[in-house]
Amino acid sequence: MWITLSLISALLLGCYDAFKKESLRGNAVLPVLYTASLVGALVFAPLLVVSKLHPDALSLLYMPPMTWHQHLLTFVKSSIVGASWVLSYYALRYLPITIAAPIHATAPLLTLLGAVLLLGESLKAAQWGGVAVTMAFFGLFSYVGRAEKISFLRNKWMLCLYLGTFLSAMSGLYDKYLLSSIGIPKNTMQAWFSIYVLVVLLPFLLLKWWPVRRANRFVFRWSIPLIGVFLAVADFVYFYALAQPTSLVAIVSALRRCSVMVPFLVGAVFFREQHIGRKFLILCGMLAGVAMIVLSS
């Protein structure tokens, strides 16, 4: 059951990435991000209201109350993820999805290294092997990027992608702290996070995009609300899979990384991106390294 749920979550997450690319093509970045986030918040807001007024009406979807301290910590999470999204959306707007999606999928590697440096965890030999394999294939990706005239060191959108992926990994470490050490209910944290991120993103929208809205036009597309819906459902199914008594977090996390195959195939089939064969082989190598890291954790 939990394996099936993990695969469903990966499929939904992959569709979420594909909808992002479709929504951003030739479009203003910040209003796309804000509209998608607003839809995600609207998915959870009714559940918060029902949980407050009629707590017995919900079972799996019930959201326990949080303390003011937990709300503050959740707002910090929203700030980290909001900054990560801004950087990653801009990178995806200007980079091929067959490059951006695989690199963003290496976030577990950074999370692992962060756990070593910040939490004092130690790595097994297999984990160090996974780090080496992932980094080796990541280096090969730079050669493919050169063929498409993308410098992995000088291109500003690549730098945005690196920083966005780094913040995503830090968010993973912070999630572990919030859920394990602080004990914040995961359903409630996910719901309030989706609301607080709107507050975090609003200054970006008003200060960076609104003054230039006529030159940088926003075009609404059907794929934009689907970003928020698919992310919300993918995360909910992911947490539900983890809640199964027999589930193994390492397997669930590894299967979730398979989501990168969906946007990769979309980039190959629908967006007609270049050098697909070489990118696919490198992607498989990177996923093998990530799998070694996760499965040996």
C-alpha positions, -999 to +999 in steps of 0.1 A: +000+000+000+027+025+010+048+017-020+018+024-043+012+057-024+049+067-028+047+061-066+015+081-068+031+109-049+061+108-073+038+109-103+019+139-089+051+157-080+065+151-115+033+165-130+037+195-107+071+202-122+058+198-157+029+223-151+055+248-137+075+247-169+044+251-191+031+279-170+064+298-170+071+296-208+071+332-220+053+343-188+060+366-158+075+345-131+063+360-098+025+362-106+026+326-118+043+316-085+019+336-064-013+324-082-002+288-079+006+293-042-028+309-036-045+279-051-025+256-028-036+277+002-072+275-009-069+237-008-060+237+029-079+267+042-114+250+044-098+221+063-084+244+089-118+260+094-136+226+097-109+213+120-115+244+143-154+243+142-161+206+138-130+186+148-149+153+148-160+157+112-125+150+099-103+120+106-073+117+083-077+153+073-080+167+108-055+195+116-047+199+153-041+234+167-006+248+170+010+271+196+021+306+188+057+294+189+050+267+164+033+292+142+065+313+143+087+284+134+063+275+105+066+311+092+104+306+092+099+275+071+076+295+047+104+321+044+130+295+035+108+277+010+094+310-005+129+322-013+138+288-027+107+289-050+115+324-063+150+313-073+139+279-087+110+294-107+133+320-123+158+292-131+131+270-146+118+299-167+151+303-185+167+269-184+157+236-201+136+214-178+158+185-188+186+202-170+168+220-142+147+191-129+176+166-125+198+191-107+170+201-084+165+164-076+199+163-060+185+181-029+188+149-008+225+150-012+227+185+002+203+176+030+226+147+039+257+169+039+239+194+060+230+168+085+267+159+087+278+195+092+250+209+113+235+179+131+267+160+137+255+129+118+281+105+103+280+089+069+283+052+060+306+040+032+276+035+009+264+070+015+299+085+007+298+063-024+264+078-034+278+113-029+307+105-052+285+089-079+260+118-078+288+145-080+306+126-108+274+125-130+267+161-120+300+170-135+291+153-167+260+174-169+282+205-173+295+191-206+260+187-219+253+222-208+282+236-228+267+220-259+236+241-253+258+272-244+249+271-207+278+277-184+272+258-151+295+283-133+287+317-150+251+315-160+230+335-135+200+312-139+222+282-130+233+301-099+197+307-090+190+270-095+219+260-072+209+284-045+172+274-048+182+237-045+204+245-015+175+263+003+152+234-005+177+210+011+179+233+042+141+232+043+143+194+045+166+196+075+143+222+091+113+199+085+131+172+104+136+195+133+100+208+133+084+174+131+108+154+153+121+178+179+093+203+181+065+179+174+044+201+151+015+182+136+024+176+099-011+183+085-014+216+103+022+226+094+015+219+058-017+240+058-003+270+076+029+269+056+008+273+024-009+303+039+023+320+053+041+315+021+016+340+005+027+366+030+064+359+022+059+361-016+037+392-015+067+417-012+084+401-042+052+404-062+046+440-053+081+454-054+097+434-083+069+426-107+041+451-102+061+482-112+070+466-145+038+446-151+031+462-185+065+453-199+066+419-182+030+407-188+013+379-169-009+355-189-032+332-170-030+296-182-050+265-171-017+249-159-011+275-132-038+264-107-028+228-113+006+237-099-009+244-065-033+215-066-008+188-076+018+200-051-007+199-022-020+165-031+014+151-038+027+162-003-005+149+014-001+115-003+036+115+007+029+121+043+001+095+043+026+070+029+050+078+057+023+073+083+017+037+073+030+014+100+051-008+077+065+020+055+103+026+052+112+063+050+143+055+029+123+036+003+096+063+002+121+090-003+139+071-030+107+064-049+097+101-046+129+111-064+116+092-094+093+122-100+121+138-120+113+113-148+080+130-156+093+165-164+122+150-182+099+131-205+077+162-210+108+182-219+118+155-244+084+149-260+065+182-258+092+209-255+116+191-280+147+199-259+181+189-271+206+161-263+180+139-246+199+107-249+230+119-231+209+137-205+189+106-198+221+085-192+235+112-169+201+115-151+200+077-144+235+080-130+225+108-107+194+090-095+215+059-088+238+080-066+208+096-048+193+061-043+225+049-027+224+078-003+187+074+006+185+036+008+216+034+030+203+060+055 
